[in-house]
Amino acid sequence: MTKSNRNLNVEPERIERIERISTTLTGDGAWCWFADPRALRHVNAVTGSDKTYIGYIDVAGSIQAVQYDHVTQERKQVRVRAGFQQDDHNNPTFLALPDGRVMIFYSEHSTTPYIYYRVTTQPDDLETLGPEKIIDTTGYGNTTYPSPFVLTDQPDYFYLLWRGVNWHPTVARFTLPDPEGDVSCNMEPKQIVDSRCHEQETGKRPYAKYETNGKDKIMMTYTYTHPDNMTPNSLYYSYLDVNTLTLHGADGHQLADLNRGPLKLDNNETDPAHLVDRLPGIRNWNWDIAPDKEGCPVILFVRINADKDRHHYCYAKWSGSDWQITLLADGGRWFHQNEERELCYSGGMSLDHNDPSTVYMSIPVQGKYGEVFEIHQCVIADDGSICNINQVTENSTQNNVRPFVVRHASPGEPYDVIWMHGDYYYWDHSQGRLGYTTGLQTLCEDVAIEDERRTDPSA
Protein backbone atom coordinates (compact mmCIF):
# COMPACT_ATOMS: atom_id res chain seq x y z
CA MET A 1 0.00 0.00 0.00
CA THR A 2 1.42 3.37 -0.99
CA LYS A 3 0.97 6.30 1.36
CA SER A 4 1.78 9.97 0.81
CA ASN A 5 3.18 12.31 3.42
CA ARG A 6 3.51 16.05 3.00
CA ASN A 7 6.46 16.21 5.42
CA LEU A 8 8.85 14.00 3.43
CA ASN A 9 11.39 15.16 0.85
CA VAL A 10 10.53 12.31 -1.50
CA GLU A 11 7.95 11.71 -4.19
CA PRO A 12 4.76 10.04 -2.81
CA GLU A 13 5.07 6.96 -5.04
CA ARG A 14 8.44 6.16 -3.47
CA ILE A 15 6.97 5.73 0.00
CA GLU A 16 6.28 2.13 0.94
CA ARG A 17 5.04 0.35 4.04
CA ILE A 18 6.98 -2.13 6.15
CA GLU A 19 4.91 -5.26 6.75
CA ARG A 20 5.68 -5.58 10.46
CA ILE A 21 3.47 -4.49 13.33
CA SER A 22 4.42 -2.79 16.57
CA THR A 23 4.10 -4.38 19.97
CA THR A 24 4.44 -2.97 23.48
CA LEU A 25 7.71 -3.71 25.25
CA THR A 26 6.65 -1.87 28.40
CA GLY A 27 3.69 0.39 29.14
CA ASP A 28 5.73 2.51 31.53
CA GLY A 29 9.12 3.71 30.33
CA ALA A 30 11.05 6.60 28.80
CA TRP A 31 14.52 7.70 27.75
CA CYS A 32 16.41 10.75 26.61
CA TRP A 33 18.68 10.66 23.54
CA PHE A 34 22.03 11.79 24.96
CA ALA A 35 23.06 8.70 26.95
CA ASP A 36 23.92 5.65 24.85
CA PRO A 37 23.79 2.84 24.13
CA ARG A 38 20.30 2.67 25.60
CA ALA A 39 19.94 -0.82 24.14
CA LEU A 40 22.55 -3.32 23.03
CA ARG A 41 22.60 -6.75 21.39
CA HIS A 42 25.57 -8.84 22.45
CA VAL A 43 26.62 -12.14 20.89
CA ASN A 44 29.15 -14.01 23.02
CA ALA A 45 31.13 -16.43 20.84
CA VAL A 46 32.59 -18.17 23.90
CA THR A 47 29.34 -18.95 25.71
CA GLY A 48 27.03 -19.04 22.69
CA SER A 49 24.79 -16.41 24.28
CA ASP A 50 22.84 -14.02 22.02
CA LYS A 51 20.92 -11.44 24.01
CA THR A 52 19.55 -7.92 23.73
CA TYR A 53 19.63 -5.57 26.73
CA ILE A 54 17.22 -2.62 26.84
CA GLY A 55 17.26 0.11 29.48
CA TYR A 56 14.78 2.79 30.51
CA ILE A 57 13.44 4.69 33.48
CA ASP A 58 9.84 4.27 34.63
CA VAL A 59 7.47 6.90 35.94
CA ALA A 60 8.32 6.03 39.56
CA GLY A 61 11.97 6.79 38.85
CA SER A 62 13.17 3.17 38.89
CA ILE A 63 16.03 2.21 36.57
CA GLN A 64 14.79 -0.78 34.58
CA ALA A 65 16.28 -3.24 32.07
CA VAL A 66 14.86 -5.92 29.80
CA GLN A 67 16.92 -8.93 28.75
CA TYR A 68 15.77 -10.82 25.66
CA ASP A 69 17.36 -14.16 24.75
CA HIS A 70 17.35 -14.63 20.97
CA VAL A 71 18.09 -18.36 21.36
CA THR A 72 15.31 -19.28 23.80
CA GLN A 73 13.05 -16.27 23.01
CA GLU A 74 12.76 -15.74 26.77
CA ARG A 75 12.33 -12.19 28.05
CA LYS A 76 13.21 -11.12 31.59
CA GLN A 77 12.65 -7.89 33.48
CA VAL A 78 15.38 -6.65 35.83
CA ARG A 79 15.00 -3.69 38.18
CA VAL A 80 18.43 -2.10 38.39
CA ARG A 81 17.67 0.58 40.98
CA ALA A 82 14.38 1.46 42.68
CA GLY A 83 13.26 4.95 43.55
CA PHE A 84 15.84 6.91 41.58
CA GLN A 85 15.29 10.48 40.36
CA GLN A 86 12.07 10.71 38.30
CA ASP A 87 13.68 12.19 35.21
CA ASP A 88 13.96 10.73 31.71
CA HIS A 89 17.55 12.01 31.39
CA ASN A 90 18.51 9.16 33.74
CA ASN A 91 18.01 6.14 31.48
CA PRO A 92 20.77 3.53 31.89
CA THR A 93 23.46 2.64 29.34
CA PHE A 94 25.24 -0.67 28.69
CA LEU A 95 28.78 -1.91 28.13
CA ALA A 96 29.59 -5.50 27.16
CA LEU A 97 32.96 -6.26 28.74
CA PRO A 98 35.67 -8.37 27.07
CA ASP A 99 35.10 -11.19 29.58
CA GLY A 100 31.37 -11.35 28.75
CA ARG A 101 30.09 -9.58 31.84
CA VAL A 102 27.69 -6.69 31.32
CA MET A 103 28.08 -3.28 32.95
CA ILE A 104 25.18 -0.83 33.45
CA PHE A 105 25.70 2.90 34.09
CA TYR A 106 23.22 5.54 35.29
CA SER A 107 23.34 8.97 36.91
CA GLU A 108 21.07 11.73 38.10
CA HIS A 109 20.34 14.81 36.03
CA SER A 110 23.21 17.12 37.05
CA THR A 111 22.32 17.09 40.75
CA THR A 112 25.13 14.91 42.19
CA PRO A 113 28.81 14.20 41.37
CA TYR A 114 28.22 10.47 41.08
CA ILE A 115 28.01 7.94 38.28
CA TYR A 116 26.42 4.72 39.49
CA TYR A 117 27.12 1.34 37.96
CA ARG A 118 26.52 -2.36 38.42
CA VAL A 119 28.36 -5.32 36.87
CA THR A 120 26.99 -8.82 36.33
CA THR A 121 28.78 -11.52 38.27
CA GLN A 122 28.24 -13.96 35.39
CA PRO A 123 28.65 -13.42 31.65
CA ASP A 124 25.61 -12.39 29.61
CA ASP A 125 23.02 -12.41 32.41
CA LEU A 126 21.49 -9.25 33.90
CA GLU A 127 19.84 -11.33 36.60
CA THR A 128 23.30 -11.70 38.17
CA LEU A 129 23.96 -7.99 38.64
CA GLY A 130 26.33 -7.30 41.50
CA PRO A 131 25.89 -4.53 44.08
CA GLU A 132 25.59 -0.89 43.09
CA LYS A 133 28.92 0.94 43.03
CA ILE A 134 29.82 4.61 42.59
CA ILE A 135 32.30 6.57 40.51
CA ASP A 136 32.80 9.77 42.50
CA THR A 137 33.40 12.82 40.29
CA THR A 138 33.56 15.35 43.12
CA GLY A 139 35.63 18.29 41.92
CA TYR A 140 34.78 17.56 38.30
CA GLY A 141 31.17 18.69 38.22
CA ASN A 142 27.87 16.88 38.51
CA THR A 143 26.96 14.14 36.08
CA THR A 144 24.51 13.42 33.26
CA TYR A 145 24.46 11.16 30.17
CA PRO A 146 27.10 8.43 30.83
CA SER A 147 28.32 6.85 27.55
CA PRO A 148 30.88 3.99 27.90
CA PHE A 149 33.28 2.45 25.36
CA VAL A 150 36.05 -0.16 25.16
CA LEU A 151 38.65 0.28 22.38
CA THR A 152 41.00 -2.43 21.14
CA ASP A 153 44.09 -0.20 21.30
CA GLN A 154 43.62 -0.07 25.08
CA PRO A 155 41.87 -3.35 25.93
CA ASP A 156 42.49 -3.13 29.68
CA TYR A 157 40.45 0.05 30.10
CA PHE A 158 37.08 1.57 29.33
CA TYR A 159 36.38 5.18 28.49
CA LEU A 160 33.43 6.99 30.00
CA LEU A 161 32.07 10.22 28.55
CA TRP A 162 29.41 12.37 30.18
CA ARG A 163 28.31 15.95 30.81
CA GLY A 164 30.44 16.90 33.75
CA VAL A 165 33.12 19.57 34.15
CA ASN A 166 31.46 23.00 33.87
CA TRP A 167 28.40 21.27 32.35
CA HIS A 168 30.56 20.38 29.32
CA PRO A 169 31.49 17.11 27.58
CA THR A 170 33.96 15.24 29.79
CA VAL A 171 36.06 12.08 29.35
CA ALA A 172 37.89 9.79 31.77
CA ARG A 173 39.56 6.39 31.56
CA PHE A 174 39.05 3.53 34.02
CA THR A 175 40.39 0.04 34.54
CA LEU A 176 38.05 -2.77 33.62
CA PRO A 177 36.07 -4.11 36.59
CA ASP A 178 37.88 -6.67 38.74
CA PRO A 179 36.06 -9.84 39.91
CA GLU A 180 34.28 -7.80 42.61
CA GLY A 181 33.20 -5.18 40.07
CA ASP A 182 35.55 -2.46 41.32
CA VAL A 183 37.22 -0.01 38.91
CA SER A 184 39.88 2.64 39.34
CA CYS A 185 40.40 5.89 37.49
CA ASN A 186 43.44 5.65 35.20
CA MET A 187 43.04 9.15 33.72
CA GLU A 188 41.40 11.98 35.60
CA PRO A 189 38.31 13.56 34.03
CA LYS A 190 39.11 16.07 31.30
CA GLN A 191 36.80 18.67 29.83
CA ILE A 192 36.76 18.16 26.05
CA VAL A 193 35.43 21.48 24.72
CA ASP A 194 34.60 24.86 26.23
CA SER A 195 31.82 27.14 24.96
CA ARG A 196 32.61 29.91 27.43
CA CYS A 197 34.58 32.19 25.11
CA HIS A 198 34.49 34.90 27.75
CA GLU A 199 34.75 34.39 31.49
CA GLN A 200 31.53 36.31 32.08
CA GLU A 201 29.58 33.89 29.90
CA THR A 202 27.60 31.37 31.92
CA GLY A 203 24.96 28.78 31.18
CA LYS A 204 26.60 27.50 27.99
CA ARG A 205 26.37 23.72 27.81
CA PRO A 206 27.27 21.83 24.64
CA TYR A 207 25.26 18.70 23.86
CA ALA A 208 27.35 15.80 22.61
CA LYS A 209 26.79 12.44 20.93
CA TYR A 210 29.57 9.85 20.76
CA GLU A 211 30.62 6.76 18.86
CA THR A 212 33.94 5.00 18.24
CA ASN A 213 35.75 3.23 15.43
CA GLY A 214 36.28 0.42 17.94
CA LYS A 215 40.04 0.86 17.86
CA ASP A 216 41.52 4.25 18.77
CA LYS A 217 39.05 7.04 18.04
CA ILE A 218 36.06 8.44 19.89
CA MET A 219 34.01 10.36 17.36
CA MET A 220 31.74 13.12 18.60
CA THR A 221 29.34 15.77 17.41
CA TYR A 222 28.35 18.62 19.72
CA THR A 223 26.53 21.93 19.72
CA TYR A 224 27.75 25.28 20.97
CA THR A 225 25.03 25.25 23.62
CA HIS A 226 21.41 24.28 24.22
CA PRO A 227 19.31 25.41 21.22
CA ASP A 228 17.05 27.40 23.53
CA ASN A 229 20.00 29.61 24.46
CA MET A 230 21.27 30.89 21.14
CA THR A 231 20.44 31.61 17.51
CA PRO A 232 22.33 30.53 15.51
CA ASN A 233 23.58 27.52 17.45
CA SER A 234 26.55 25.89 15.73
CA LEU A 235 27.01 22.14 15.28
CA TYR A 236 30.54 20.67 15.29
CA TYR A 237 32.42 17.42 14.75
CA SER A 238 35.75 16.15 16.03
CA TYR A 239 37.36 12.93 17.14
CA LEU A 240 39.54 12.11 20.13
CA ASP A 241 42.67 10.03 19.56
CA VAL A 242 42.76 8.03 22.79
CA ASN A 243 46.46 7.23 22.42
CA THR A 244 47.52 10.90 22.33
CA LEU A 245 44.46 12.59 23.91
CA THR A 246 44.42 15.03 21.01
CA LEU A 247 41.26 16.32 19.36
CA HIS A 248 41.06 16.39 15.55
CA GLY A 249 38.81 17.66 12.77
CA ALA A 250 37.21 15.37 10.20
CA ASP A 251 40.24 15.78 7.91
CA GLY A 252 42.61 14.70 10.68
CA HIS A 253 44.24 18.02 11.56
CA GLN A 254 44.72 18.67 15.26
CA LEU A 255 42.32 21.02 17.00
CA ALA A 256 43.46 20.69 20.61
CA ASP A 257 45.53 18.69 23.09
CA LEU A 258 43.40 17.76 26.09
CA ASN A 259 46.56 17.39 28.17
CA ARG A 260 46.80 21.16 27.91
CA GLY A 261 43.11 21.99 28.16
CA PRO A 262 39.79 21.80 26.30
CA LEU A 263 39.12 23.06 22.80
CA LYS A 264 37.76 26.60 22.92
CA LEU A 265 34.61 26.78 20.81
CA ASP A 266 33.71 29.75 18.65
CA ASN A 267 30.10 30.10 17.56
CA ASN A 268 31.49 31.81 14.44
CA GLU A 269 33.76 28.86 13.50
CA THR A 270 34.61 28.57 9.78
CA ASP A 271 36.85 25.47 9.72
CA PRO A 272 34.93 23.05 7.44
CA ALA A 273 36.48 20.00 9.10
CA HIS A 274 35.22 21.18 12.50
CA LEU A 275 32.00 23.06 11.75
CA VAL A 276 29.18 20.85 10.47
CA ASP A 277 26.39 23.39 10.20
CA ARG A 278 25.42 26.93 11.13
CA LEU A 279 22.68 28.98 9.46
CA PRO A 280 21.31 32.41 10.40
CA GLY A 281 18.27 32.11 12.66
CA ILE A 282 18.67 28.33 13.09
CA ARG A 283 18.99 26.45 16.36
CA ASN A 284 20.88 23.20 15.62
CA TRP A 285 20.57 20.11 17.79
CA ASN A 286 22.29 16.78 17.27
CA TRP A 287 20.65 13.35 17.37
CA ASP A 288 23.16 10.69 16.35
CA ILE A 289 26.62 9.92 14.96
CA ALA A 290 28.23 6.82 13.43
CA PRO A 291 31.09 5.98 11.04
CA ASP A 292 30.19 4.73 7.57
CA LYS A 293 31.88 1.72 5.92
CA GLU A 294 34.88 3.90 4.99
CA GLY A 295 35.15 5.25 8.52
CA CYS A 296 33.81 8.69 7.61
CA PRO A 297 31.44 10.30 10.12
CA VAL A 298 27.70 10.45 9.52
CA ILE A 299 25.62 12.80 11.67
CA LEU A 300 21.88 13.28 12.21
CA PHE A 301 20.77 16.71 13.35
CA VAL A 302 17.76 18.98 13.31
CA ARG A 303 17.51 22.60 12.21
CA ILE A 304 14.99 24.43 14.39
CA ASN A 305 13.75 27.89 13.46
CA ALA A 306 13.96 30.90 15.77
CA ASP A 307 10.34 30.44 16.91
CA LYS A 308 10.99 26.73 17.54
CA ASP A 309 7.86 25.65 15.67
CA ARG A 310 9.54 24.22 12.55
CA HIS A 311 11.95 21.30 12.92
CA HIS A 312 13.77 20.06 9.81
CA TYR A 313 15.66 16.77 9.90
CA CYS A 314 19.11 16.64 8.27
CA TYR A 315 21.72 13.98 7.43
CA ALA A 316 25.37 15.06 7.19
CA LYS A 317 28.20 12.96 5.78
CA TRP A 318 31.87 13.93 5.53
CA SER A 319 32.97 13.74 1.88
CA GLY A 320 36.68 14.13 2.56
CA SER A 321 36.64 17.88 2.07
CA ASP A 322 33.25 19.11 3.29
CA TRP A 323 29.95 18.04 4.80
CA GLN A 324 27.39 16.68 2.35
CA ILE A 325 24.01 17.56 3.88
CA THR A 326 20.76 15.88 2.87
CA LEU A 327 17.43 17.38 3.92
CA LEU A 328 15.47 14.38 5.10
CA ALA A 329 12.05 15.58 6.19
CA ASP A 330 9.92 18.25 7.82
CA GLY A 331 9.76 17.05 11.41
CA GLY A 332 6.88 19.37 12.29
CA ARG A 333 7.27 21.09 15.66
CA TRP A 334 7.83 19.80 19.18
CA PHE A 335 6.12 16.46 19.73
CA HIS A 336 4.84 16.78 23.28
CA GLN A 337 1.64 18.13 24.83
CA ASN A 338 3.46 20.83 26.81
CA GLU A 339 3.09 24.11 24.88
CA GLU A 340 5.44 26.20 27.02
CA ARG A 341 8.73 24.41 27.70
CA GLU A 342 11.26 22.31 25.75
CA LEU A 343 9.96 23.45 22.38
CA CYS A 344 13.15 22.17 20.74
CA TYR A 345 12.17 18.56 21.51
CA SER A 346 11.77 16.99 18.06
CA GLY A 347 10.16 13.61 17.44
CA GLY A 348 13.68 12.36 16.89
CA MET A 349 16.00 10.26 14.72
CA SER A 350 18.44 7.36 14.97
CA LEU A 351 21.06 5.82 12.68
CA ASP A 352 21.54 2.13 12.13
CA HIS A 353 25.17 1.99 13.32
CA ASN A 354 25.73 -1.22 11.37
CA ASP A 355 24.73 0.63 8.21
CA PRO A 356 24.36 4.40 8.74
CA SER A 357 22.79 4.85 5.32
CA THR A 358 19.62 3.73 7.14
CA VAL A 359 17.78 6.26 9.32
CA TYR A 360 14.71 5.93 11.52
CA MET A 361 12.81 9.14 12.24
CA SER A 362 9.61 10.33 13.89
CA ILE A 363 7.42 12.52 11.66
CA PRO A 364 3.90 13.94 12.18
CA VAL A 365 1.36 12.25 9.89
CA GLN A 366 -2.34 12.89 9.41
CA GLY A 367 -4.09 9.61 10.23
CA LYS A 368 -7.33 8.22 11.59
CA TYR A 369 -6.75 9.91 14.95
CA GLY A 370 -5.51 13.27 13.72
CA GLU A 371 -1.91 14.34 13.36
CA VAL A 372 0.27 11.85 15.19
CA PHE A 373 4.04 11.31 15.12
CA GLU A 374 4.80 8.05 13.29
CA ILE A 375 8.07 6.15 12.80
CA HIS A 376 9.61 6.07 9.31
CA GLN A 377 12.64 4.30 7.88
CA CYS A 378 14.75 6.20 5.36
CA VAL A 379 17.63 4.94 3.17
CA ILE A 380 20.26 7.38 1.89
CA ALA A 381 22.36 6.66 -1.22
CA ASP A 382 26.11 7.28 -1.37
CA ASP A 383 25.52 10.52 -3.25
CA GLY A 384 23.24 11.80 -0.48
CA SER A 385 19.97 11.28 -2.33
CA ILE A 386 17.00 9.61 -0.64
CA CYS A 387 16.45 6.11 -2.03
CA ASN A 388 13.14 5.42 -0.32
CA ILE A 389 11.17 6.06 2.85
CA ASN A 390 9.11 3.34 4.51
CA GLN A 391 6.41 4.16 7.03
CA VAL A 392 6.83 1.80 9.98
CA THR A 393 3.86 2.74 12.20
CA GLU A 394 0.47 3.88 10.98
CA ASN A 395 -2.80 5.26 12.39
CA SER A 396 -1.45 5.30 15.91
CA THR A 397 -3.63 6.74 18.65
CA GLN A 398 -0.61 8.35 20.38
CA ASN A 399 2.79 9.68 19.34
CA ASN A 400 5.74 7.45 18.49
CA VAL A 401 8.99 9.31 19.21
CA ARG A 402 12.72 9.05 20.01
CA PRO A 403 13.39 5.92 17.95
CA PHE A 404 16.58 4.00 18.69
CA VAL A 405 18.23 1.33 16.57
CA VAL A 406 19.58 -1.25 19.00
CA ARG A 407 23.38 -1.44 18.76
CA HIS A 408 24.53 -4.52 16.80
CA ALA A 409 20.94 -5.58 16.12
CA SER A 410 20.09 -7.59 13.01
CA PRO A 411 17.51 -5.80 10.83
CA GLY A 412 14.16 -7.56 10.75
CA GLU A 413 14.76 -9.56 13.91
CA PRO A 414 13.03 -8.92 17.28
CA TYR A 415 14.04 -5.77 19.14
CA ASP A 416 15.97 -4.17 16.29
CA VAL A 417 14.24 -0.79 16.65
CA ILE A 418 12.56 0.62 19.78
CA TRP A 419 10.76 3.91 20.38
CA MET A 420 8.72 5.78 22.98
CA HIS A 421 4.93 5.67 22.60
CA GLY A 422 2.32 7.71 24.43
CA ASP A 423 1.71 11.17 25.86
CA TYR A 424 4.63 13.26 27.04
CA TYR A 425 4.56 16.53 28.94
CA TYR A 426 7.97 17.08 30.48
CA TRP A 427 11.21 15.29 31.37
CA ASP A 428 10.59 15.63 35.12
CA HIS A 429 7.86 13.54 36.74
CA SER A 430 8.52 14.49 40.36
CA GLN A 431 6.83 16.77 42.89
CA GLY A 432 3.39 16.29 41.38
CA ARG A 433 4.45 17.25 37.86
CA LEU A 434 2.91 15.49 34.87
CA GLY A 435 5.97 14.28 32.98
CA TYR A 436 6.58 11.25 30.77
CA THR A 437 3.51 9.02 30.61
CA THR A 438 4.98 6.86 27.88
CA GLY A 439 5.93 3.27 27.24
CA LEU A 440 8.31 1.62 24.79
CA GLN A 441 7.29 -0.17 21.62
CA THR A 442 9.17 -2.28 19.09
CA LEU A 443 8.52 -4.29 15.95
CA CYS A 444 7.44 -7.91 16.09
CA GLU A 445 7.65 -10.57 13.40
CA ASP A 446 6.51 -9.96 9.84
CA VAL A 447 2.76 -10.28 9.39
CA ALA A 448 0.45 -10.27 6.42
CA ILE A 449 -1.51 -7.01 6.50
CA GLU A 450 -4.50 -6.95 4.19
CA ASP A 451 -4.71 -3.91 1.94
CA GLU A 452 -7.30 -1.55 3.46
CA ARG A 453 -8.92 -1.02 0.06
CA ARG A 454 -10.13 -4.62 0.08
CA THR A 455 -12.23 -4.09 3.21
CA ASP A 456 -13.40 -0.53 2.58
CA PRO A 457 -16.94 -0.67 1.07
CA SER A 458 -16.34 2.66 -0.65
CA ALA A 459 -13.23 1.41 -2.50
Disulfide bonds with the S-S distance in Angstrom:
none
